[in-house]
Amino acid sequence: MKATFFMVSLFIASSSFLCVSLAAQENDLSDDWGSLARYRADNQSLGVPEPGEHRVVFYGNSITDVWAGYFDSMFPGKPYVGRGISGQTTPQMLVRFRQDVIALNPAVVVILAGTNDIAGNTGPSTLAMIEDNLISMVELAEANGISVVLSSVLPVYDYRWRPGWNLPERLLSSMLGLRNTHQTAT
């Protein structure tokens, strides 16, 4: 009887500790590999689109991140939402796709991704890995009634943090592969 009481007490105590530990991890941004916290508050304050609103989410890396700062002057009054994060790769973008795209109920998502994968920002990536991540994002969007615009990987000669990576050949291969993927996905 004492042993059973002890085991139940130990289980309850360890379960309580685990719950507190998980709650603390939820607020700890140091392990936020996908940058899930970056737009959390913005997403909550954005709310659902107004009736007739044709919301567009621009989703991607640093280029997309910078674009968002110009939306008001370039597209006044348009419901365009920027959800780019500098340095992100397609696996990171896939992790946050639900909260930063689907949950915002856009009519369209414009995706610009792949260059940071090619640069190896989160480790080596093959073209097949990049394609798989992009296809997953396209499928998630389409399953939720969101139209998709895939942007091609922008040209770059070299990354300052990866000098001598033979990028023109890598990018050409990537752009051709992504073009073919999108044509077969539509």
SERO-4910 file (N, C-alpha, C, O; in steps of 0.05 Angstrom, whole numbers):
BEGIN
 pado doro    nc1    nc2    nc3   cac1   cac2   cac3    cc1    cc2    cc3    oc1    oc2    oc3
  Met    A     16    -24      0      0      0      0     17     25      0     12     44    -15
  Lys    A     38     25     18     56     48     19     71     51     -7     76     74    -17
  Ala    A     79     29    -19     94     30    -44     76     41    -66     85     57    -83
  Thr    A     51     34    -67     32     44    -87     28     73    -84     28     88   -103
  Phe    A     24     82    -59     20    110    -53     45    126    -62     43    147    -74
  Phe    A     68    115    -56     94    128    -63     96    131    -94    103    152   -104
  Met    A     89    109   -108     91    109   -137     71    129   -150     78    144   -168
  Val    A     47    130   -139     27    149   -149     36    178   -144     34    195   -161
  Ser    A     46    183   -120     56    209   -113     79    217   -131     81    240   -140
  Leu    A     98    199   -135    120    204   -153    111    210   -181    121    228   -194
  Phe    A     91    195   -191     81    200   -218     68    227   -220     73    242   -239
  Ile    A     52    235   -200     39    261   -200     59    283   -199     57    303   -214
  Ala    A     79    281   -182    100    301   -180    115    304   -206    120    327   -215
  Ser    A    123    282   -218    139    284   -243    121    294   -266    131    308   -283
  Ser    A     96    287   -266     78    298   -287     75    328   -284     74    342   -304
  Ser    A     72    337   -259     70    366   -254     95    380   -263     94    402   -276
  Phe    A    118    369   -257    143    381   -266    145    382   -296    154    402   -307
  Leu    A    137    360   -309    137    359   -338    119    381   -350    127    394   -370
  Cys    A     96    385   -339     77    405   -349     89    433   -346     88    449   -365
  Val    A    101    439   -323    114    464   -319    138    468   -338    142    490   -349
  Ser    A    153    447   -342    176    448   -360    167    453   -389    180    469   -402
  Leu    A    146    440   -398    136    444   -425    125    473   -428    129    485   -449
  Ala    A    112    483   -408    102    510   -409    125    530   -411    123    550   -426
  Ala    A    146    525   -396    170    543   -398    183    541   -425    192    562   -435
  Gln    A    184    518   -437    195    515   -464    179    530   -484    190    541   -503
  Glu    A    153    531   -481    135    546   -499    143    575   -501    141    588   -522
  Asn    A    152    586   -478    160    615   -477    189    619   -482    198    642   -484
  Asp    A    205    598   -484    234    601   -488    239    602   -518    236    582   -533
  Leu    A    248    625   -528    252    629   -556    279    620   -566    285    621   -590
  Ser    A    297    613   -548    324    605   -556    324    580   -573    343    576   -588
  Asp    A    304    563   -570    303    539   -586    282    540   -608    272    520   -617
  Asp    A    275    564   -616    254    568   -636    265    566   -664    267    586   -678
  Trp    A    273    542   -672    286    536   -697    270    547   -721    282    557   -740
  Gly    A    244    544   -720    227    553   -743    218    582   -740    204    591   -758
  Ser    A    227    595   -719    218    623   -714    188    625   -712    175    644   -723
  Leu    A    176    606   -698    147    606   -695    137    630   -680    114    639   -684
  Ala    A    153    641   -662    144    664   -646    146    691   -661    134    710   -652
  Arg    A    160    692   -683    165    717   -697    139    732   -702    137    756   -697
  Tyr    A    119    720   -713     94    733   -721     70    725   -704     47    732   -711
  Arg    A     75    712   -682     52    702   -666     33    724   -657      9    722   -662
  Ala    A     43    745   -646     26    767   -637     13    782   -660    -10    789   -659
  Asp    A     28    786   -682     17    799   -706     -6    782   -718    -26    793   -726
  Asn    A     -2    756   -718    -23    739   -729    -49    741   -712    -71    741   -723
  Gln    A    -45    741   -686    -69    743   -668    -83    769   -672   -108    770   -671
  Ser    A    -69    791   -675    -81    817   -678    -93    822   -706   -110    839   -710
  Leu    A    -84    806   -726    -93    810   -753   -123    802   -757   -138    816   -771
  Gly    A   -130    781   -744   -158    772   -746   -165    760   -773   -147    757   -790
  Val    A   -190    754   -777   -199    741   -802   -204    763   -823   -210    786   -816
  Pro    A   -201    756   -848   -207    776   -869   -236    785   -869   -254    771   -862
  Glu    A   -239    811   -875   -266    822   -878   -280    809   -902   -267    800   -920
  Pro    A   -307    809   -902   -321    799   -925   -312    814   -951   -311    838   -951
  Gly    A   -305    799   -971   -296    811   -996   -267    818   -997   -256    826  -1018
  Glu    A   -253    815   -974   -224    822   -973   -208    800   -987   -213    776   -983
  His    A   -191    808  -1005   -174    789  -1020   -146    790  -1008   -127    801  -1020
  Arg    A   -143    778   -984   -117    778   -970    -97    761   -985   -102    740   -995
  Val    A    -72    772   -986    -50    759   -998    -27    758   -978    -20    778   -967
  Val    A    -16    734   -973      7    731   -955     32    727   -972     32    709   -989
  Phe    A     52    743   -968     78    740   -981     95    725   -961    100    735   -939
  Tyr    A    105    702   -969    117    683   -950    145    676   -961    148    667   -984
  Gly    A    165    679   -944    192    672   -953    214    679   -935    212    677   -910
  Asn    A    236    689   -947    261    694   -932    265    724   -929    246    740   -928
  Ser    A    291    733   -929    297    761   -924    285    780   -945    277    802   -938
  Ile    A    285    771   -970    274    789   -991    245    794   -985    236    817   -987
  Thr    A    230    774   -978    202    776   -972    198    793   -946    180    809   -944
  Asp    A    216    789   -928    215    804   -902    218    834   -908    204    850   -896
  Val    A    237    841   -926    241    869   -933    218    881   -949    210    903   -944
  Trp    A    207    865   -967    184    874   -983    162    885   -966    150    906   -972
  Ala    A    156    871   -944    133    879   -927    135    907   -917    114    920   -912
  Gly    A    159    917   -913    162    945   -904    153    966   -925    150    989   -918
  Tyr    A    149    957   -950    141    975   -971    113    972   -980    103    987   -998
  Phe    A     98    953   -969     71    947   -978     53    972   -977     39    977   -996
  Asp    A     54    987   -955     36   1010   -953     41   1031   -974     22   1043   -984
  Ser    A     66   1036   -982     72   1056  -1002     69   1044  -1031     60   1059  -1049
  Met    A     75   1019  -1035     73   1007  -1061     44    999  -1068     35   1000  -1091
  Phe    A     30    989  -1048      3    979  -1052    -16    990  -1031    -27    975  -1014
  Pro    A    -21   1016  -1031    -38   1028  -1010    -66   1016  -1010    -79   1013  -1030
  Gly    A    -74   1010   -986   -101    999   -982   -105    970   -988   -127    959   -986
  Lys    A    -84    956   -997    -86    928  -1004    -81    911   -979    -64    918   -963
  Pro    A    -96    889   -976    -93    872   -953    -70    852   -957    -74    828   -956
  Tyr    A    -46    863   -960    -22    846   -964     -8    843   -938     -3    862   -923
  Val    A      0    818   -932     12    811   -906     39    799   -911     41    780   -927
  Gly    A     60    810   -899     87    800   -902     93    780   -880     90    786   -856
  Arg    A    103    756   -888    111    736   -869    137    724   -877    141    699   -877
  Gly    A    156    741   -884    183    732   -890    201    733   -866    197    750   -848
  Ile    A    220    715   -865    240    715   -843    268    711   -855    273    692   -870
  Ser    A    285    730   -850    312    730   -861    327    704   -854    327    695   -831
  Gly    A    339    692   -875    356    668   -871    341    642   -870    353    621   -868
  Gln    A    314    643   -872    299    618   -869    302    599   -893    305    608   -916
  Thr    A    301    574   -887    302    553   -907    274    540   -910    256    545   -893
  Thr    A    270    524   -930    243    512   -935    234    494   -912    210    494   -907
  Pro    A    251    479   -899    240    463   -876    230    481   -853    210    474   -840
  Gln    A    244    503   -849    234    522   -828    208    534   -836    190    538   -820
  Met    A    206    541   -862    181    553   -872    158    534   -870    135    541   -864
  Leu    A    163    509   -876    142    488   -875    132    485   -846    108    481   -842
  Val    A    150    486   -827    142    484   -799    122    506   -791    104    501   -775
  Arg    A    126    530   -801    109    552   -792     86    558   -812     72    578   -809
  Phe    A     83    542   -833     64    548   -854     35    550   -843     20    567   -852
  Arg    A     27    532   -826      0    532   -815     -6    559   -801    -27    571   -806
  Gln    A     11    567   -783      5    590   -767      9    616   -782     -5    636   -777
  Asp    A     28    617   -800     35    642   -814     22    645   -842     24    666   -854
  Val    A      9    624   -851     -6    626   -876    -34    616   -873    -53    632   -874
  Ile    A    -38    591   -868    -65    579   -868    -83    593   -847   -106    599   -854
  Ala    A    -73    597   -823    -89    609   -802    -98    638   -809   -116    648   -796
  Leu    A    -85    651   -828    -91    678   -835   -113    680   -856   -122    701   -863
  Asn    A   -122    657   -866   -143    655   -886   -139    672   -911   -158    687   -919
  Pro    A   -116    671   -923   -112    688   -947   -126    675   -971   -132    651   -971
  Ala    A   -130    691   -992   -140    681  -1017   -116    670  -1033   -119    651  -1048
  Val    A    -93    683  -1029    -69    676  -1044    -45    676  -1026    -43    692  -1007
  Val    A    -25    658  -1031      1    659  -1018     22    661  -1040     21    645  -1059
  Val    A     40    680  -1037     63    682  -1055     87    672  -1040     95    682  -1019
  Ile    A    100    651  -1051    122    637  -1037    148    643  -1052    150    637  -1076
  Leu    A    167    654  -1038    194    658  -1048    213    643  -1029    217    651  -1006
  Ala    A    225    621  -1039    241    604  -1021    261    589  -1037    258    585  -1062
  Gly    A    282    579  -1024    301    561  -1036    330    571  -1036    348    554  -1034
  Thr    A    334    597  -1037    361    607  -1038    377    600  -1013    401    594  -1015
  Asn    A    364    602   -990    379    596   -965    384    566   -962    402    558   -948
  Asp    A    367    550   -974    372    521   -974    397    515   -991    415    500   -982
  Ile    A    399    528  -1014    422    525  -1031    447    535  -1017    469    523  -1021
  Ala    A    445    556  -1002    468    566   -986    475    549   -963    496    553   -951
  Gly    A    458    530   -956    464    512   -933    459    524   -906    473    517   -887
  Asn    A    441    543   -904    436    557   -878    429    539   -855    437    544   -832
  Thr    A    415    517   -861    408    498   -839    420    471   -845    410    450   -836
  Gly    A    442    471   -859    455    446   -867    451    439   -896    436    453   -910
  Pro    A    463    418   -905    461    411   -933    432    404   -941    418    392   -926
  Ser    A    425    413   -965    398    407   -976    402    398  -1005    418    409  -1020
  Thr    A    387    378  -1012    387    370  -1040    364    384  -1054    345    394  -1041
  Leu    A    364    384  -1080    342    396  -1095    316    381  -1089    295    393  -1087
  Ala    A    318    355  -1086    294    339  -1080    282    347  -1053    258    348  -1050
  Met    A    299    353  -1033    289    362  -1007    275    389  -1009    253    393   -998
  Ile    A    287    407  -1025    274    434  -1028    247    430  -1043    227    442  -1034
  Glu    A    247    414  -1064    223    409  -1078    201    397  -1060    178    405  -1061
  Asp    A    209    377  -1044    189    364  -1026    177    385  -1007    153    384  -1003
  Asn    A    193    402   -996    183    422   -978    164    442   -992    143    449   -981
  Leu    A    172    450  -1016    155    468  -1031    128    455  -1039    107    466  -1037
  Ile    A    130    430  -1048    106    415  -1055     88    412  -1031     63    415  -1034
  Ser    A     99    407  -1008     83    405   -984     68    431   -978     45    431   -970
  Met    A     82    454   -981     69    480   -976     47    484   -996     26    494   -989
  Val    A     52    478  -1022     32    481  -1043      8    463  -1036    -15    473  -1038
  Glu    A     12    439  -1029    -10    420  -1023    -26    430   -998    -50    428   -999
  Leu    A    -12    440   -978    -26    450   -954    -43    474   -962    -66    476   -954
  Ala    A    -32    492   -978    -47    516   -986    -71    508  -1002    -94    516   -997
  Glu    A    -67    491  -1023    -90    483  -1040   -111    468  -1024   -135    471  -1030
  Ala    A   -103    452  -1005   -123    437   -989   -140    456   -972   -161    448   -963
  Asn    A   -130    480   -968   -144    500   -952   -156    522   -970   -163    543   -959
  Gly    A   -158    517   -996   -171    536  -1014   -154    561  -1019   -165    581  -1027
  Ile    A   -128    559  -1015   -110    582  -1020    -96    578  -1046    -83    558  -1051
  Ser    A    -98    598  -1064    -83    598  -1089    -54    603  -1084    -47    617  -1065
  Val    A    -36    591  -1100     -8    593  -1095      6    606  -1119      1    599  -1142
  Val    A     24    624  -1113     43    635  -1133     71    628  -1123     79    637  -1102
  Leu    A     85    612  -1139    113    605  -1132    132    624  -1147    131    625  -1172
  Ser    A    148    638  -1132    169    655  -1145    194    638  -1150    200    620  -1135
  Ser    A    208    645  -1171    232    630  -1177    254    639  -1158    253    661  -1147
  Val    A    274    623  -1154    297    630  -1137    311    653  -1151    317    650  -1175
  Leu    A    316    674  -1137    330    697  -1149    359    691  -1155    372    676  -1140
  Pro    A    370    703  -1176    398    697  -1182    417    710  -1162    412    731  -1151
  Val    A    438    696  -1157    459    705  -1139    485    693  -1149    486    670  -1157
  Tyr    A    507    708  -1148    532    697  -1157    546    683  -1134    557    661  -1138
  Asp    A    546    694  -1111    560    682  -1088    547    693  -1062    537    715  -1061
  Tyr    A    548    676  -1041    539    685  -1015    563    693   -999    583    679   -999
  Arg    A    562    716   -986    585    726   -972    594    707   -950    617    706   -942
  Trp    A    575    691   -939    582    672   -918    589    645   -929    596    626   -914
  Arg    A    588    641   -955    595    616   -969    611    622   -994    602    614  -1016
  Pro    A    633    635   -993    648    642  -1017    657    617  -1032    665    597  -1020
  Gly    A    656    618  -1059    666    597  -1075    648    572  -1077    658    550  -1081
  Trp    A    622    576  -1073    604    553  -1073    594    545  -1100    576    528  -1102
  Asn    A    605    556  -1121    597    548  -1148    567    553  -1152    552    536  -1163
  Leu    A    558    576  -1143    529    581  -1143    515    583  -1169    492    574  -1171
  Pro    A    527    594  -1190    511    596  -1215    501    568  -1224    478    566  -1233
  Glu    A    517    548  -1222    508    521  -1230    487    510  -1211    467    499  -1220
  Arg    A    490    514  -1185    471    505  -1165    444    519  -1170    423    506  -1169
  Leu    A    445    546  -1174    420    560  -1178    406    553  -1203    381    551  -1204
  Leu    A    420    550  -1225    408    542  -1250    394    516  -1247    371    513  -1256
  Ser    A    407    497  -1235    395    470  -1231    370    473  -1214    349    461  -1219
  Ser    A    372    489  -1193    349    492  -1174    326    506  -1188    303    497  -1186
  Met    A    331    528  -1203    309    542  -1217    295    525  -1237    271    525  -1239
  Leu    A    311    509  -1252    298    491  -1272    281    470  -1258    259    464  -1268
  Gly    A    292    459  -1237    277    439  -1222    251    450  -1210    230    437  -1211
  Leu    A    253    474  -1198    229    486  -1186    208    493  -1207    184    489  -1203
  Arg    A    217    502  -1230    199    509  -1252    184    484  -1260    159    484  -1264
  Asn    A    198    462  -1264    186    437  -1272    167    426  -1251    146    416  -1257
  Thr    A    175    429  -1226    158    420  -1204    131    435  -1204    110    424  -1201
  His    A    133    462  -1206    108    478  -1206     91    472  -1230     66    471  -1227
  Gln    A    102    468  -1253     86    462  -1276     71    436  -1273     49    433  -1283
  Thr    A     84    416  -1260     70    391  -1256     51    391  -1233     32    375  -1231
  Ala    A     55    410  -1214     38    411  -1190     12    426  -1196     -8    423  -1181
  Thr    A     10    441  -1218    -14    456  -1224    -33    441  -1242    -54    451  -1249
***
